[in-house]
Amino acid sequence: MKLRATAMAVTGALMLVSGTALAQGLEAQSDETVFFRGWQYKTDIVQDNVDRYNNEQAGNVDYATVTGDYPAIMEQNLMAGAELDVLYANPSQAGRYFDGGWIMPAEALPNIDAIKADMYPNILDAWSYKGQLLGLSYFVSTRGVMHVNLKKYNELGYTDADFPANWDALYDQLYEMREKGLEQPFLPHWINEWYGISWAFDFEVMNRGGQVAHPDTHEPLLTTDADGAAYKTLEDWKRIWNDGLVPEEVLTYNESSYIDAYASGRYVFSPQQLYDLETFNREDRSQIAGHASLLPYQGQSWGLLDSAVYLMTSRERSDGHTDDVKRFASWYGYQDQTGNVFVGNRWMQESMLFSGYRSVMESDAAAERMKNALAREQDIAAVLEVYAATPYPKGIWSVVWAEEFNSWLKETLQEYLQDDGDIVETIEAINEEIADLNKKYGL
């Protein structure tokens, strides 16, 4: 009830700030088309949301899905001044787009103060770049939260009391499971996506207490000593890869294949998206429904803060056209004409996508939604504790070279595993790449 009261107080305060004038101002005024693009995820829901705006607010929004290397394709479109007005982006992409002069920050919205007041401070900080909030909340999650298949875990003789508290303990337990007869107990986040193996390295280094680069200066911070976070990460990766504790085909998986593989019930542990706890607890989607849980926070975080925002482009448009872009972005990325965070609340209900807005997360509806999606009631507290402890790699994401480095790191880590690379040389190469990128961009 306390959370509910807080949410009601926040919502009431925001309505006073944004007011009826804002709600009335969300209706499209020009006849110009607003081009809205995003990656492929539940596109039927996105289209339905857009249809509601078009029908109720006289909108002219054209929505379409972009497939393939999304960051590269969108950057090409932005550089070319293509017909693109609102788009999905991760914060790491948003900073680069801002430096390229291709996006209009959310600061341009007339209700920006109300939006910021409803955001969690850590999320506001993660999505701000050079003092400006760049976009509005699509979702916030923990990518790399350690999922555990309780059915197989219990069959091997383990209970919750045996849950590993950190990466070292987890890797040790994998070898125990091998001795118990399970050849491949772990499905790592080494997938062949732009957010795959490179992000796995980022979050494991941070989970172990390290940083890839300084959050403000972006100076490379990895050390080559044997007790360092990067060294231990690469050492353990090499060990479980060479010992065959993980499937080699994981390096070729896209995310869909990765989810399907874990849903098969073959594995005990896998770092996955937080919201996919629901996916793995659905009987029509998973072989471990009712048994898909997570490792709780026991002093070490798991994963990293994964999020996405809605951005507005700065391409050449008439003033009236740009105003319609702002109206749609505000409606879609924050409150509709009734003062409800319609899209954010819908994503919470449809997919358990967390929001950056307190008015969404601190509601009875959100609490009930999580309860219905998880295997056990105690998992609600575990989810929130892991979520609260999730780190954000600002040093390598809130910087103009974020996507260049990520692409390079992906290839480097794939080669490291497949070619049995040298740990020290790999760490030194990572530091050198960051130093070169800082020099390239004058940082």
N, C-alpha and C positions, 0 to 999 in steps of 0.2 A: 504493500500500500504506500510505503514511503516513496518508492520509485515512481509509482503512479502519480502521487501528489506532486512530485518534482516535475514530471513530464507535463502535467496540467498547468503548473505554474509557468514553465518555460513557454509552452504553447500560448498561454494567455498573454504573456509579455511580448511575444513575437507578433501576435496579432495586433497589439497596440502600436508596435513599431511599423509593421508593414501596412496594416490597415486596409480598409475597403477600397481606397483609391488604387492600391497595388493590384488587388483582385480584379477590379474593373479594367485595369490597364494591361491585362494579359491577353486580351483579344487582339488578333492580328489586324493591322490597319492598312497594310499595302496589299497589292495583288502579287507580290514577288514570291517566288518559291524559296523556301528554306531547306537546304540540302543537309540531311542528317545521316551520318555514316557510322557504323560500328562493326566490331568483330562478330563472329558467328556464335551466339549464345541465346537460346530460346527466342528466336527472332519473331515467332508468332506473338509472344507477349509484347515485345517492343512495338510491333506493327499495331497491335491493339491499343497500346498506350497512345501512339501517334494518331491513330484514327479518332480516339476520344478527343484529343486536342483539336484536330481538324474539324470535327463535328460540332464541338461545343464552343470553340473559340475562333471560328471562321479561319482556321489555319490553312496554310498551303505548304505543309511540310512533306518533303519527299524523303522517305527512309529506304536505305538499302544496306546490304551486308557486304563487307570486304573480306575476302578469303586470301590465304597465302601469308606472306611475310608482312603482317599488318603494320608494324612501325615503319618499315622501309617504304611501303606503298603509300601510307599517309604522308610521310615526309615528302615524297615525290609530288603528291597532289598539292601539298601546301606550297612547295617551292614554285610550282607551275601556276599557282593562283587558280586552281581548278574550282569547279562548282562544288564548294564544300563550306558549310557554315557552322555546323555543330558536329562534334565527333567524340568518340571514346578515346581515352588515352590513359596510360599509367603515368604517375608523377615523374618518373625518370624521362619519359618522352616529352612531357609538358615543358620542363625547363629548357630543353633544347629548342622546342618550337618557339618558346618565348624569346630566346636569344636570337632566333632567326627572324623575329619580327612577324611571325605568321599567325599568332593568336592574340586575341583580345582578352585580358585577364578578367576574372569575375568581379574585380573591383569596379568595372564599368557598369555593373547592375545597380539600379536605383535602390534596391532593398538589401544591399551588401551587408549593412550593419546587422540586420535581423538574421541573415544567413550565418554570419560569423558568431553571433550570440548563441546560436543553436548547435554549434559544432563543438566537439570535444577538443580541448586545447592541443593535445598531441597530434590529432588529425589535421587541425588547422595549420600547425607547424609543418607537418609532412607535406602538405599541399601548397605551401607558400614558398615562393622563390624570389629572392631579391626584394623581400618585403611586401610581396603582393600575392594574394590568393589567386591561383591560376584557374581553378575549375570548381565545379559543384559535384557533390557526392553521387557516384554511381554505386560503388560498394566498397566495403573495407573487410578484410579477412586476414587470417593467418595462413600463409602458404608454407607448408612444411611442418604443420602440427603433426605429431607422431600418432598415427592411427594404429590401433591394436585390434586384432581379430581375437576376441575373447574366447570364442569357441575353440580355436586351435591352441591358443595360449593355455587354456585350462586343460585341454586334452594332454598337453605336454607336462602337466603337473604343476603349473604355475598359478598363482593367485594375484590379486591386486597388490598384496604385500611385497611381491617380487618385481613390481614395475621398476625398470631402470630409471634413475633420476637424471642421467646425463648421457652424452654420446659415448663416453668410455664404457659405461656400464651396459649400454645397449649393445655395443659391438661384442663385448665379452659374452653377453647372453646369447648372441647369435651362434657362437661356437658351442655353447652348452646345448643349444637346440640341434646343432649338427650331430653332436654325440648321442642325442636322443633319437636320431633317425630322420630329422627333417633337413634335407640337403640344402634347400634355398629358402630360408625363413624371412628374407628381407627383400623388399622392392624399393630401391632407392630412387630419388628424384633426379635421375640422370637422363631424362627424356630429351628427345630431339626437337625441342621447341625453343624459341628464343628466351623463354623464361624457365628452361629446364635445368641442365647440369650446371650452368653458370650461377643460377640462383641457389642451387643446392650448396655450392661452395660458399656463397655469400652468407647464407643463413647458418651454416654449420660453424664457420669461423666466428660469427657473432655469438652464437649460442655457447661457444667455448670461451667467450670473454674477449675475443679479439675484434679488430676493425681492419677492413681492407684499406681504407683511406680515411684521413681526418675529415670530420663532418663539415668543417669550415674552410680549411686551407686546401683540402683534397690531396694532401701530401700522402704518398704511399706509406703504409704502416706495418706491412707484413714482415715478420722476422724469420730467419732461417734456423733458429735454434730448435732443438728437438722437442722442447716443451712448449713451443709456440703454437697458437691456434691453427695457423695455416699448415704447419708441418704435421701436426697430429691428424688433421683432417685428411691430407693427402696420403699420409702413411696408412691410415685405416682404410681409405678407399683402395689403395693398392693391395692391401692385404686381403680384403674380402673379395675383390675382383679376381686376383690370382688364385685364391683358394676356392673359387666357384660358389660362393655363398649367395650370389645374386645372378639373375638371368642376363646373359650377354645381350639379348634382344632388347633390353630396356633402352639401350642407346639409340634404337631406331623408332621407339614408340612416339606417337603423338599423344596428346593428353587423353583423348578418348580411349585409345588402346591401353594407356596406363591405368585409367579408372577401371576398365573392364578386367584387366589383369588382377588388380587387387580385389575386385568384386567376386572373382572366381573362388576366393577362399583359399588359394594356394599358399598365401604368405601370412606371416604373423604381424610384422611391422611394415609400415610404409608412410613416409612423410607426404601428406596430401593436403588439399585445401580443407579448411575448417568446415565450410558449408557442405562438403561432400560426405560428412558424417550422415547426413540425411540420405544421400544417394545409396550408401552402403547399408542403410537400415531399411531400405525399401524391398519388400519381397519380390516385386516385379523387376527389380534391377540388380539384385545382389544375392549371392549364395550365403552371405553371413548376416542377413537381416536379423536385427534384434541382438546381434553380438558385436556390432561395430562401435568401438569406444576409442578413447584417446589416452595417451600418457599424460598425467596431470603435471602441473608445475610443482617441482620439488627443489627449487633453487636455481634451476637452469631453464632458460626459455627454450622453446622449440619453434623453429621456423622464423619467418620474417613477416613484416607488415606488408601485405599485398593489397593494393587498392586501385581503383580506377575513378576517373573524373570525367565529367562532360566539359569539353572546351568549346569556346566560340572562336572562330577564325577572324582575322583582321583583313581579309581580302577586300578588294575595292567593291563597294556597294553604295547605293544611295542611303541617305540618313534614315529614310522610312524603312528601307529593307533591313538595315542594321538594327533598328528598333524592334522589328519583328523577330529577328534572331534572338535578341535579348529577352523578349517576351516568352518565346518558346523555351529557351534555355532555362529561364527562371521557373516556368511551369513544370518542365520535365525534370529539372535538377533540384528543385526545391518544392515550393507550395503551389498547388493548383488554385483555381479561382475561389475555392471554398476555404482556403487556408490549411488544407490537408497536404502533407508530404505524400502525395498519392503514389508516385512511382516508387519512392523509397520504401513505403509501407508495403506496396505490392510485391516488391522483390523480397522483402523479409518473409512475407507469407508464402510466396511461390517457391522460393529457393533457399530460404534462410540466409540470404545475403545481408550481412550486417551493414549498417549505415554510419556515416560520420555525424549524423544528427541525433542529439539527445532525445528529441521528441519522438523519434522512431524507436530507439533502443530502450528507453526507459518507460515502456508502456506495458500494460497487462497483456496486450496482444502479442508483443514480441516474446514475453516470458512464456506464454502458453505455446507459442510456435516452436520455441526451442524444446520445450518439454515433449512435444509430440514427435519431434524429429530424432531424438536421441535414444540410445538403447536403455539408459538407466537414469533415474532422477538425479543421482549424484553427479552425472555428467554435465548437468547445467552449470554447476559451480566450477567444475574442471574447465569447461569451455571458457567461461568468463575470466578465470585466473590465468589461463594460458594466453588469452587474447590481451589481457591487461599487461602482460610481461613481454609481449612481442616487440622485438627491436626493429628499427627502420634504418636501412643503409644509406643515410644521407650523404656520406662521403663519396659514394660512387653513383648515386641516383640523382641527387639535386645538383647537377653539374652538366654543362653543355655537352661533354663527351660521353655521357652515360651510355647511350646506345652503341656507340663505336666500341667502347670498352667491353660491353656485354657481349657483342658479337665476337670480338676477338677472344674473350675468355671462354666462350662456349667451344670454339674450335680448339683452343689450347688444352682444355680439360679433357675433351674427347680423345685427342691425340695422346695425352698423358696416360690415360688408362689403356688404350689400345696398343701403344708402343712401349709400355712399361717404362715411362719416363722417369727422369731423375727429380726427386723432390726439391732439392735446393735449387737446381737450375730452373724449375718451374716457378718457384716462389720469386726468384730473382727476375725472371722474365715478366711476371705480373707487376712487380714494382717498377721495372723499367718501362713497361707499357704505360702505366699511370703517369710516370714522370715525363715521358715523351708527350702524352696527351696534354698535360698541364703546360708544357712548353709550347706546344702547337697552338693552344688557345690563350696563351699569355696569362696563365693563372699562377 
